[in-house]
Amino acid sequence: MSKKLLNLLLVFMMLAVLVPTTLAAPPAQEEGQDYVVVADDWLSKLADKYLGNPFAYPAIVHYTNQKNAEDASYAEITDPDLIEIGWKIYIPSAAEAEAYAPPPPPAEALELADTLYVFNWADYIDEDLVTDYEEEFGVTVVYDTFDSNEDLLAKLQAGATGYDVIFPSDYMVAQMIEMEMLAPLDFNNIPNFANLHDFTTDPSYDPGNVYSVPYYWGTTGIGYHADVVDPPPDSWVWLFDPEIACQYADGGINMLDDQREVIGAALKYLGYSINDTDEAHLMEARDLLLAAKPCWKTFDSSGYIDNLMIPGEVVLAHAWNGDVFVAAEENEGWTYVMPKEGGIIWQDNMCVPATSTGLSKRTAEHFINYLLDAEVAGQNTNYIWYASPNKAAEPYIEPEILEDPAIYPDEETMVRVEWLEPLSGEALAIWDRVWTELKVE
């Protein structure tokens, strides 16, 4: 895809984002329409009609040339970057535009890199899918994992520049965009983006999805072993009040080794926002965490499913919801709950670092597109037990996952959760200090 066309598509998607969401969309049109180009207003007309469909422009080229073959009054668009004033073009119906997507080249014609370097969270992909990708496309996938968004950022800043696909969470995407660490994506290489739910795309942290593609979303709460923890926890008090938490010290409590998650949960328990930057509130959270720390057994984000939850080394866990369900497949006593005070909602994303260029970047986008395939995404969801943003994958997802409100939260839960927001400057320095004091004491 040429740079000129990419810029045109980005302009179109920006125009679509600017359309107020409070206004009703234009009525759907049963049939397409002929249109004679007047100035450049066809682009805004298209934005009004399709509200962000990235395939609408290629659909115009396709259907106009199709009609030109039978009727010379239609323009013949030989340069896809050029539509001139006075040309008669065909603007397809919404159904036609949705049905049309430029066909990908056959697998044997794809030019891909020999090796793809992936940096993801632990236990966050069906490894069979990685093997299938390698066998089908002849690409060797080198797969590394990180423990937290801050761990990901620190390793990239320290010079780990060889990665092609990374999986940062929402607030970290925004931070990396500001730091110019991410490459704009070429959606010609990611046609399966059309499979995603509208409510997961065009996020505030990356308007227009210029740099990111949703991977999975979920919540952070408490995992507990029902055979041991009684009554069932309904509050963060089970982790943060020593009088209660230390009752389970012998059974074991694991906290996520994640600065934003741990401090954010403490702030939520105290009645503050998970994004609070008030120093007095953060010191209060620090004191709460230091008082509870002797009751905890471990800080672990990467191995706590296999090493702690499944073998019964802990009975309470500060946990991401999908991890608890994965543990429950091997150890049936594990259950997940969102504390009554509320917690964190997050969306993880697939991104390409700015250091990945040329054929490596194209292969990264090809891998992202592979993970967005409906059947692939369905298989992946059934393995990792997180809520998928992929609407087309739903027929392939187990009903017990789709229908579980602990995985796909109900409205009552949604009003009690918050999104993490980027921190910087003095506020970030205070958060770092709280985390350092908690880990070293």
ROMI-764777 format. One record per residue (C-alpha): residue number from 0; x, y, z. Coordinates in Angstrom, 2 decimals. Example, Ala and Ser with C-alpha at 12.3 -4.5 7.8 and 13.67 -1.06 7.14 Angstrom:
# residues 2
+------+---------+---------+---------+
| zake |       x |       y |       z |
+------+---------+---------+---------+
|    0 |   12.30 |   -4.50 |    7.80 |
|    1 |   13.67 |   -1.06 |    7.14 |
+------+---------+---------+---------+
# end
This chain:
# residues 441
+------+---------+---------+---------+
| zake |       x |       y |       z |
+------+---------+---------+---------+
|    0 |    0.00 |    0.00 |    0.00 |
|    1 |    1.48 |    3.35 |   -1.00 |
|    2 |    2.23 |    6.02 |    1.54 |
|    3 |   -0.19 |    8.36 |   -0.22 |
|    4 |   -3.06 |    5.87 |    0.04 |
|    5 |   -2.17 |    5.12 |    3.67 |
|    6 |   -2.36 |    8.83 |    4.46 |
|    7 |   -5.72 |    9.01 |    2.68 |
|    8 |   -7.07 |    6.11 |    4.72 |
|    9 |   -5.80 |    7.66 |    7.95 |
|   10 |   -7.53 |   10.93 |    7.06 |
|   11 |  -10.71 |    8.99 |    6.36 |
|   12 |  -10.53 |    7.16 |    9.69 |
|   13 |   -9.89 |   10.44 |   11.53 |
|   14 |  -12.93 |   11.95 |    9.86 |
|   15 |  -14.94 |    8.96 |   10.99 |
|   16 |  -13.79 |    9.41 |   14.59 |
|   17 |  -14.89 |   13.05 |   14.50 |
|   18 |  -18.48 |   12.09 |   13.71 |
|   19 |  -20.34 |   12.62 |   17.03 |
|   20 |  -21.37 |    9.30 |   18.51 |
|   21 |  -24.50 |   10.91 |   19.99 |
|   22 |  -25.97 |   11.48 |   16.54 |
|   23 |  -27.83 |    8.79 |   14.72 |
|   24 |  -25.91 |    7.23 |   11.84 |
|   25 |  -27.23 |    7.97 |    8.33 |
|   26 |  -29.97 |    5.53 |    7.34 |
|   27 |  -28.65 |    2.37 |    5.72 |
|   28 |  -28.92 |    2.41 |    1.96 |
|   29 |  -30.24 |   -0.71 |    0.26 |
|   30 |  -28.53 |    0.08 |   -3.06 |
|   31 |  -25.30 |    1.78 |   -3.94 |
|   32 |  -25.32 |    5.06 |   -5.83 |
|   33 |  -23.56 |    6.73 |   -8.71 |
|   34 |  -21.74 |    9.92 |   -7.82 |
|   35 |  -19.96 |   12.58 |   -9.85 |
|   36 |  -17.02 |   13.90 |   -7.87 |
|   37 |  -17.35 |   17.56 |   -6.88 |
|   38 |  -14.17 |   18.96 |   -5.34 |
|   39 |  -12.96 |   16.55 |   -2.66 |
|   40 |  -16.30 |   16.19 |   -0.89 |
|   41 |  -16.62 |   12.51 |   -1.81 |
|   42 |  -14.19 |   11.70 |    1.03 |
|   43 |  -16.29 |   13.39 |    3.72 |
|   44 |  -19.42 |   11.87 |    2.15 |
|   45 |  -17.81 |    8.48 |    2.50 |
|   46 |  -16.84 |    9.14 |    6.12 |
|   47 |  -20.41 |   10.15 |    6.95 |
|   48 |  -21.78 |    7.02 |    5.40 |
|   49 |  -19.42 |    4.31 |    6.59 |
|   50 |  -18.25 |    5.71 |    9.93 |
|   51 |  -14.82 |    4.18 |    9.93 |
|   52 |  -15.03 |    1.14 |    7.65 |
|   53 |  -11.40 |    0.85 |    6.46 |
|   54 |  -12.49 |   -1.14 |    3.38 |
|   55 |  -14.89 |    1.49 |    2.02 |
|   56 |  -12.29 |    3.26 |   -0.14 |
|   57 |  -10.95 |    0.07 |   -1.79 |
|   58 |  -14.60 |   -0.93 |   -2.34 |
|   59 |  -15.21 |    2.28 |   -4.32 |
|   60 |  -12.25 |    1.51 |   -6.57 |
|   61 |  -13.32 |   -2.09 |   -7.02 |
|   62 |  -16.98 |   -1.46 |   -7.85 |
|   63 |  -16.30 |    1.60 |  -10.03 |
|   64 |  -13.85 |   -0.35 |  -12.20 |
|   65 |  -16.27 |   -3.25 |  -12.32 |
|   66 |  -18.96 |   -0.95 |  -13.75 |
|   67 |  -16.47 |    0.70 |  -16.11 |
|   68 |  -15.96 |   -2.66 |  -17.80 |
|   69 |  -19.60 |   -2.48 |  -18.95 |
|   70 |  -20.20 |    1.28 |  -19.10 |
|   71 |  -17.45 |    3.71 |  -20.13 |
|   72 |  -19.24 |    6.61 |  -18.43 |
|   73 |  -17.80 |    5.33 |  -15.16 |
|   74 |  -14.23 |    6.27 |  -14.34 |
|   75 |  -11.46 |    3.76 |  -14.79 |
|   76 |   -9.33 |    4.11 |  -11.70 |
|   77 |   -5.87 |    2.91 |  -12.66 |
|   78 |   -4.06 |    4.78 |   -9.91 |
|   79 |   -5.79 |    3.92 |   -6.60 |
|   80 |   -4.42 |    7.12 |   -5.06 |
|   81 |   -6.23 |    9.31 |   -7.60 |
|   82 |   -9.92 |   10.17 |   -7.93 |
|   83 |  -10.43 |   13.45 |   -9.78 |
|   84 |  -13.15 |   16.07 |   -9.96 |
|   85 |  -15.75 |   15.28 |  -12.61 |
|   86 |  -15.25 |   11.54 |  -12.51 |
|   87 |  -18.31 |    9.33 |  -12.25 |
|   88 |  -17.71 |    6.83 |   -9.49 |
|   89 |  -19.85 |    4.25 |   -7.78 |
|   90 |  -20.28 |    4.49 |   -4.01 |
|   91 |  -21.36 |    1.01 |   -2.91 |
|   92 |  -24.09 |    0.29 |   -0.42 |
|   93 |  -23.06 |   -0.41 |    3.15 |
|   94 |  -23.67 |   -4.12 |    2.55 |
|   95 |  -21.50 |   -4.10 |   -0.58 |
|   96 |  -18.69 |   -2.29 |    1.19 |
|   97 |  -18.86 |   -4.70 |    4.12 |
|   98 |  -18.86 |   -7.70 |    1.79 |
|   99 |  -15.84 |   -6.50 |   -0.15 |
|  100 |  -12.34 |   -6.82 |    1.23 |
|  101 |   -9.24 |   -6.92 |   -0.97 |
|  102 |   -8.32 |  -10.62 |   -1.13 |
|  103 |   -5.01 |  -11.43 |    0.54 |
|  104 |   -2.33 |  -12.90 |   -1.68 |
|  105 |   -2.09 |  -16.70 |   -1.58 |
|  106 |    0.13 |  -18.04 |    1.17 |
|  107 |    2.78 |  -19.20 |   -1.29 |
|  108 |    3.08 |  -15.67 |   -2.70 |
|  109 |    3.56 |  -13.98 |    0.67 |
|  110 |    7.02 |  -12.65 |    1.29 |
|  111 |    7.60 |  -13.00 |    5.01 |
|  112 |   10.63 |  -12.78 |    7.25 |
|  113 |   12.33 |  -16.01 |    8.24 |
|  114 |   12.01 |  -15.18 |   11.95 |
|  115 |    9.41 |  -13.29 |   13.99 |
|  116 |   10.22 |  -12.05 |   17.49 |
|  117 |    7.21 |  -11.91 |   19.83 |
|  118 |    7.09 |  -10.43 |   23.36 |
|  119 |    3.89 |  -11.30 |   25.25 |
|  120 |    2.52 |  -11.89 |   28.73 |
|  121 |    3.05 |  -15.36 |   30.19 |
|  122 |    0.35 |  -18.03 |   29.61 |
|  123 |   -1.41 |  -15.72 |   27.15 |
|  124 |   -1.62 |  -17.72 |   23.93 |
|  125 |   -2.42 |  -21.26 |   22.86 |
|  126 |    1.07 |  -22.48 |   21.98 |
|  127 |   -0.41 |  -24.82 |   19.36 |
|  128 |   -1.38 |  -21.71 |   17.39 |
|  129 |    2.23 |  -20.54 |   17.34 |
|  130 |    3.30 |  -23.95 |   16.05 |
|  131 |    0.52 |  -23.94 |   13.44 |
|  132 |    1.64 |  -20.50 |   12.23 |
|  133 |    5.24 |  -21.64 |   11.91 |
|  134 |    4.26 |  -24.74 |    9.95 |
|  135 |    1.79 |  -22.98 |    7.64 |
|  136 |    3.89 |  -19.95 |    6.77 |
|  137 |    7.46 |  -21.12 |    7.26 |
|  138 |    8.27 |  -18.46 |    9.86 |
|  139 |   10.20 |  -19.31 |   13.03 |
|  140 |    8.59 |  -17.58 |   16.02 |
|  141 |   10.92 |  -16.63 |   18.87 |
|  142 |    8.57 |  -16.14 |   21.82 |
|  143 |    9.54 |  -14.32 |   25.03 |
|  144 |    7.37 |  -13.22 |   27.97 |
|  145 |    7.24 |  -10.30 |   30.41 |
|  146 |    5.61 |   -9.87 |   33.82 |
|  147 |    4.08 |   -6.39 |   33.66 |
|  148 |    3.68 |   -3.38 |   31.41 |
|  149 |    6.47 |   -1.66 |   33.29 |
|  150 |    8.68 |   -4.70 |   32.73 |
|  151 |    7.91 |   -4.54 |   29.00 |
|  152 |    8.70 |   -0.82 |   28.84 |
|  153 |   11.89 |   -1.13 |   30.87 |
|  154 |   13.26 |   -3.92 |   28.67 |
|  155 |   12.52 |   -2.00 |   25.48 |
|  156 |   14.10 |    1.15 |   26.89 |
|  157 |   17.14 |   -0.86 |   27.99 |
|  158 |   17.84 |   -1.80 |   24.39 |
|  159 |   15.72 |   -4.88 |   23.66 |
|  160 |   15.04 |   -3.63 |   20.12 |
|  161 |   14.64 |   -6.92 |   18.28 |
|  162 |   10.95 |   -7.55 |   18.93 |
|  163 |    8.36 |   -7.39 |   16.14 |
|  164 |    5.06 |   -7.90 |   18.01 |
|  165 |    4.42 |   -6.74 |   21.58 |
|  166 |    1.29 |   -6.87 |   23.76 |
|  167 |    0.98 |   -3.74 |   25.94 |
|  168 |   -2.15 |   -2.84 |   27.89 |
|  169 |   -4.29 |    0.22 |   27.19 |
|  170 |   -2.51 |    2.88 |   29.29 |
|  171 |    0.90 |    1.61 |   28.19 |
|  172 |   -0.09 |    1.93 |   24.53 |
|  173 |   -0.82 |    5.62 |   25.14 |
|  174 |    2.51 |    6.04 |   26.94 |
|  175 |    4.44 |    4.32 |   24.15 |
|  176 |    2.71 |    6.42 |   21.49 |
|  177 |    3.79 |    9.56 |   23.32 |
|  178 |    7.34 |    8.20 |   23.50 |
|  179 |    7.26 |    7.38 |   19.74 |
|  180 |    8.01 |    3.74 |   20.43 |
|  181 |    5.27 |    2.24 |   18.20 |
|  182 |    4.96 |    1.97 |   14.42 |
|  183 |    1.74 |    2.97 |   12.60 |
|  184 |    0.04 |   -0.17 |   11.32 |
|  185 |   -0.67 |   -0.95 |    7.67 |
|  186 |   -4.22 |   -2.31 |    7.76 |
|  187 |   -3.89 |   -3.63 |    4.21 |
|  188 |   -1.97 |   -6.41 |    5.95 |
|  189 |   -4.62 |   -6.80 |    8.69 |
|  190 |   -7.97 |   -7.32 |    6.91 |
|  191 |   -9.26 |   -9.42 |    9.84 |
|  192 |   -9.48 |   -6.19 |   11.82 |
|  193 |  -13.04 |   -6.15 |   10.46 |
|  194 |  -13.82 |   -9.12 |   12.76 |
|  195 |  -13.64 |   -6.99 |   15.89 |
|  196 |  -16.51 |   -5.65 |   17.99 |
|  197 |  -17.04 |   -1.91 |   17.52 |
|  198 |  -16.95 |   -1.29 |   21.28 |
|  199 |  -13.36 |   -2.57 |   21.49 |
|  200 |  -12.00 |   -0.44 |   18.63 |
|  201 |  -11.23 |    3.29 |   18.34 |
|  202 |  -10.15 |    3.46 |   22.01 |
|  203 |   -9.33 |    6.68 |   23.81 |
|  204 |   -5.73 |    5.54 |   24.28 |
|  205 |   -5.25 |    5.13 |   20.49 |
|  206 |   -7.97 |    6.95 |   18.51 |
|  207 |   -8.49 |    5.29 |   15.14 |
|  208 |   -6.33 |    2.28 |   16.13 |
|  209 |   -3.39 |    3.81 |   14.33 |
|  210 |   -0.87 |    1.90 |   16.47 |
|  211 |   -2.76 |   -0.94 |   18.15 |
|  212 |   -5.16 |   -3.83 |   17.60 |
|  213 |   -7.21 |   -5.26 |   20.50 |
|  214 |   -6.10 |   -8.70 |   21.68 |
|  215 |   -8.13 |   -9.56 |   24.81 |
|  216 |   -9.82 |   -7.69 |   27.63 |
|  217 |  -10.69 |   -8.53 |   31.21 |
|  218 |  -10.73 |   -7.49 |   34.85 |
|  219 |   -8.51 |   -7.82 |   37.90 |
|  220 |   -9.93 |   -9.11 |   41.17 |
|  221 |   -9.51 |  -11.98 |   43.63 |
|  222 |   -9.05 |  -15.66 |   42.95 |
|  223 |   -9.82 |  -17.94 |   45.89 |
|  224 |   -9.92 |  -21.65 |   46.55 |
|  225 |  -13.47 |  -22.38 |   47.68 |
|  226 |  -12.45 |  -25.49 |   49.61 |
|  227 |  -10.30 |  -23.40 |   51.95 |
|  228 |  -11.49 |  -19.79 |   51.91 |
|  229 |  -14.79 |  -19.54 |   53.74 |
|  230 |  -16.84 |  -17.40 |   53.67 |
|  231 |  -16.15 |  -16.44 |   50.04 |
|  232 |  -14.34 |  -13.09 |   49.76 |
|  233 |  -16.36 |  -10.16 |   48.51 |
|  234 |  -13.91 |   -7.35 |   49.29 |
|  235 |  -10.25 |   -6.38 |   48.98 |
|  236 |  -10.23 |   -6.69 |   52.78 |
|  237 |   -9.27 |  -10.37 |   52.28 |
|  238 |   -5.93 |   -9.23 |   50.89 |
|  239 |   -5.31 |   -5.93 |   52.65 |
|  240 |   -6.61 |   -6.26 |   56.25 |
|  241 |   -4.02 |   -8.20 |   58.26 |
|  242 |   -6.64 |   -9.53 |   60.67 |
|  243 |   -8.31 |  -11.37 |   57.80 |
|  244 |   -5.45 |  -11.89 |   55.33 |
|  245 |   -3.09 |  -13.41 |   57.88 |
|  246 |   -5.65 |  -16.11 |   58.63 |
|  247 |   -4.72 |  -17.48 |   55.20 |
|  248 |   -0.97 |  -16.91 |   55.47 |
|  249 |   -0.30 |  -20.62 |   55.98 |
|  250 |   -2.41 |  -21.51 |   52.92 |
|  251 |   -0.62 |  -18.82 |   50.94 |
|  252 |   -1.53 |  -15.53 |   49.26 |
|  253 |   -0.03 |  -14.36 |   45.96 |
|  254 |   -0.03 |  -10.76 |   44.79 |
|  255 |    0.56 |   -9.78 |   41.18 |
|  256 |    4.08 |   -8.49 |   40.64 |
|  257 |    2.63 |   -5.42 |   38.98 |
|  258 |    2.97 |   -1.87 |   40.30 |
|  259 |   -0.18 |   -0.40 |   38.77 |
|  260 |   -2.34 |   -3.39 |   39.69 |
|  261 |   -1.26 |   -3.69 |   43.35 |
|  262 |   -1.23 |    0.00 |   44.25 |
|  263 |   -4.39 |    0.56 |   42.19 |
|  264 |   -6.25 |   -2.16 |   44.10 |
|  265 |   -5.16 |   -0.65 |   47.42 |
|  266 |   -6.38 |    2.79 |   46.33 |
|  267 |   -9.71 |    1.28 |   45.26 |
|  268 |  -10.09 |   -0.42 |   48.65 |
|  269 |   -9.46 |    2.93 |   50.36 |
|  270 |  -12.20 |    4.57 |   48.28 |
|  271 |   -9.94 |    6.40 |   45.85 |
|  272 |   -9.48 |    6.16 |   42.10 |
|  273 |   -7.02 |    3.57 |   40.81 |
|  274 |   -5.37 |    6.49 |   38.97 |
|  275 |   -5.03 |    8.70 |   42.06 |
|  276 |   -1.94 |   10.92 |   42.09 |
|  277 |   -2.50 |   12.63 |   45.47 |
|  278 |    0.66 |   11.98 |   47.48 |
|  279 |   -1.21 |   11.69 |   50.80 |
|  280 |   -3.53 |    9.05 |   49.31 |
|  281 |   -0.59 |    7.14 |   47.86 |
|  282 |    1.20 |    7.17 |   51.21 |
|  283 |   -1.97 |    5.82 |   52.80 |
|  284 |   -1.99 |    3.04 |   50.21 |
|  285 |    1.70 |    2.36 |   50.92 |
|  286 |    1.05 |    1.98 |   54.65 |
|  287 |   -1.89 |   -0.34 |   53.95 |
|  288 |    0.22 |   -2.54 |   51.70 |
|  289 |    3.20 |   -2.65 |   54.09 |
|  290 |    0.92 |   -3.72 |   56.94 |
|  291 |   -0.56 |   -6.54 |   54.85 |
|  292 |    2.70 |   -7.69 |   53.24 |
|  293 |    3.72 |  -10.09 |   56.08 |
|  294 |    0.53 |  -12.07 |   55.33 |
|  295 |    1.48 |  -12.63 |   51.68 |
|  296 |    3.60 |  -15.48 |   50.38 |
|  297 |    4.69 |  -14.25 |   46.94 |
|  298 |    4.65 |  -11.55 |   44.28 |
|  299 |    4.23 |  -13.38 |   40.97 |
|  300 |    2.61 |  -12.45 |   37.65 |
|  301 |    4.23 |  -14.87 |   35.23 |
|  302 |    4.24 |  -18.30 |   36.86 |
|  303 |    1.52 |  -18.12 |   39.47 |
|  304 |   -0.98 |  -20.28 |   37.58 |
|  305 |    1.27 |  -23.34 |   37.14 |
|  306 |    3.55 |  -22.87 |   40.14 |
|  307 |    1.15 |  -21.63 |   42.81 |
|  308 |   -2.55 |  -21.94 |   42.00 |
|  309 |   -2.78 |  -25.34 |   40.31 |
|  310 |   -0.55 |  -27.22 |   42.82 |
|  311 |   -2.31 |  -25.52 |   45.77 |
|  312 |    0.66 |  -23.51 |   46.99 |
|  313 |   -1.70 |  -20.57 |   47.58 |
|  314 |   -5.39 |  -20.29 |   48.42 |
|  315 |   -5.91 |  -16.58 |   47.68 |
|  316 |   -4.59 |  -14.69 |   44.67 |
|  317 |   -4.69 |  -11.15 |   43.40 |
|  318 |   -5.40 |  -12.22 |   39.84 |
|  319 |   -6.46 |  -11.50 |   36.30 |
|  320 |   -9.82 |  -13.16 |   35.76 |
|  321 |   -8.86 |  -15.48 |   32.90 |
|  322 |   -5.91 |  -16.90 |   34.86 |
|  323 |   -8.22 |  -18.09 |   37.61 |
|  324 |  -10.35 |  -20.00 |   35.10 |
|  325 |   -7.26 |  -21.57 |   33.55 |
|  326 |   -6.19 |  -22.75 |   37.04 |
|  327 |   -9.70 |  -24.08 |   37.69 |
|  328 |   -9.42 |  -26.42 |   34.72 |
|  329 |   -6.70 |  -28.30 |   36.64 |
|  330 |   -7.78 |  -27.53 |   40.21 |
|  331 |  -11.56 |  -27.21 |   40.40 |
|  332 |  -11.68 |  -25.29 |   43.66 |
|  333 |  -10.54 |  -22.00 |   42.13 |
|  334 |  -13.15 |  -19.25 |   41.72 |
|  335 |  -12.96 |  -15.59 |   40.70 |
|  336 |  -14.72 |  -12.60 |   42.26 |
|  337 |  -14.73 |   -8.86 |   41.64 |
|  338 |  -14.53 |   -7.13 |   45.06 |
|  339 |  -17.48 |   -4.96 |   46.02 |
|  340 |  -15.26 |   -1.87 |   46.03 |
|  341 |  -14.54 |   -2.44 |   42.35 |
|  342 |  -11.34 |   -3.04 |   40.46 |
|  343 |   -9.54 |   -2.64 |   37.17 |
|  344 |  -10.76 |   -3.27 |   33.64 |
|  345 |   -8.13 |   -3.49 |   30.93 |
|  346 |   -7.61 |   -4.26 |   27.28 |
|  347 |   -4.39 |   -5.74 |   25.99 |
|  348 |   -3.27 |   -4.96 |   22.47 |
|  349 |   -1.04 |   -6.14 |   19.66 |
|  350 |    1.46 |   -3.52 |   18.52 |
|  351 |    4.59 |   -3.30 |   16.39 |
|  352 |    7.60 |   -1.48 |   17.89 |
|  353 |    8.96 |    1.39 |   15.83 |
|  354 |   12.23 |   -0.53 |   15.56 |
|  355 |   10.57 |   -3.28 |   13.50 |
|  356 |   10.66 |   -2.21 |    9.85 |
|  357 |   10.48 |   -3.55 |    6.32 |
|  358 |    9.80 |   -7.26 |    5.97 |
|  359 |    9.87 |   -7.76 |    9.74 |
|  360 |    7.04 |   -5.26 |   10.20 |
|  361 |    5.03 |   -6.83 |    7.39 |
|  362 |    5.43 |  -10.25 |    9.00 |
|  363 |    4.39 |   -8.80 |   12.36 |
|  364 |    1.19 |   -7.46 |   10.80 |
|  365 |    0.62 |  -10.82 |    9.10 |
|  366 |    0.91 |  -12.56 |   12.51 |
|  367 |   -1.52 |  -10.06 |   14.05 |
|  368 |   -3.95 |  -10.75 |   11.22 |
|  369 |   -3.56 |  -14.50 |   11.81 |
|  370 |   -4.51 |  -14.10 |   15.48 |
|  371 |   -7.61 |  -12.13 |   14.40 |
|  372 |   -8.88 |  -14.99 |   12.21 |
|  373 |  -12.27 |  -16.07 |   13.58 |
|  374 |  -11.40 |  -19.73 |   14.15 |
|  375 |   -7.92 |  -18.95 |   15.46 |
|  376 |   -9.31 |  -16.36 |   17.90 |
|  377 |  -11.97 |  -18.83 |   19.02 |
|  378 |   -9.40 |  -21.53 |   19.72 |
|  379 |   -7.21 |  -19.03 |   21.56 |
|  380 |  -10.12 |  -17.85 |   23.73 |
|  381 |  -11.02 |  -21.41 |   24.69 |
|  382 |   -7.43 |  -21.85 |   25.85 |
|  383 |   -6.77 |  -18.62 |   27.79 |
|  384 |  -10.32 |  -17.92 |   29.11 |
|  385 |  -10.35 |  -14.17 |   28.55 |
|  386 |  -13.04 |  -12.06 |   26.89 |
|  387 |  -12.35 |  -11.80 |   23.17 |
|  388 |  -12.88 |   -8.55 |   21.24 |
|  389 |  -13.44 |  -10.70 |   18.16 |
|  390 |  -17.12 |  -10.78 |   17.22 |
|  391 |  -16.57 |  -13.19 |   14.32 |
|  392 |  -14.95 |  -15.67 |   16.72 |
|  393 |  -18.03 |  -16.10 |   18.93 |
|  394 |  -19.39 |  -19.17 |   17.07 |
|  395 |  -16.09 |  -20.91 |   17.88 |
|  396 |  -15.99 |  -19.96 |   21.59 |
|  397 |  -17.29 |  -22.38 |   24.22 |
|  398 |  -20.73 |  -21.27 |   25.53 |
|  399 |  -19.58 |  -21.62 |   29.16 |
|  400 |  -17.02 |  -18.86 |   28.45 |
|  401 |  -19.36 |  -16.55 |   26.55 |
|  402 |  -22.08 |  -16.87 |   29.17 |
|  403 |  -19.92 |  -16.44 |   32.28 |
|  404 |  -20.33 |  -12.93 |   33.80 |
|  405 |  -16.95 |  -13.28 |   35.50 |
|  406 |  -15.38 |  -13.37 |   32.02 |
|  407 |  -17.82 |  -11.15 |   30.13 |
|  408 |  -18.86 |   -8.81 |   33.01 |
|  409 |  -22.47 |   -7.80 |   33.57 |
|  410 |  -23.61 |   -4.18 |   33.84 |
|  411 |  -23.47 |   -4.23 |   37.64 |
|  412 |  -19.79 |   -5.10 |   37.52 |
|  413 |  -18.95 |   -2.66 |   34.73 |
|  414 |  -20.02 |    0.35 |   36.80 |
|  415 |  -17.52 |   -0.63 |   39.52 |
|  416 |  -14.39 |   -0.93 |   37.40 |
|  417 |  -11.94 |    1.67 |   36.10 |
|  418 |   -9.46 |    1.85 |   33.23 |
|  419 |   -5.84 |    2.55 |   34.09 |
|  420 |   -4.54 |    5.85 |   32.72 |
|  421 |   -0.93 |    6.80 |   31.86 |
|  422 |    1.18 |    8.39 |   34.60 |
|  423 |    4.12 |   10.71 |   34.08 |
|  424 |    6.38 |   13.18 |   35.77 |
|  425 |    6.05 |   13.74 |   39.51 |
|  426 |    3.00 |   11.48 |   39.82 |
|  427 |    4.85 |    8.53 |   38.31 |
|  428 |    7.82 |    9.21 |   40.59 |
|  429 |    5.57 |    8.92 |   43.67 |
|  430 |    4.07 |    5.66 |   42.41 |
|  431 |    7.59 |    4.31 |   41.75 |
|  432 |    8.65 |    5.25 |   45.28 |
|  433 |    5.66 |    3.49 |   46.84 |
|  434 |    6.38 |    0.35 |   44.82 |
|  435 |   10.07 |    0.37 |   45.67 |
|  436 |    9.38 |    0.75 |   49.39 |
|  437 |    6.85 |   -2.08 |   49.26 |
|  438 |    9.19 |   -4.49 |   47.45 |
|  439 |   12.35 |   -3.81 |   49.48 |
|  440 |   10.94 |   -3.74 |   53.02 |
+------+---------+---------+---------+
# end
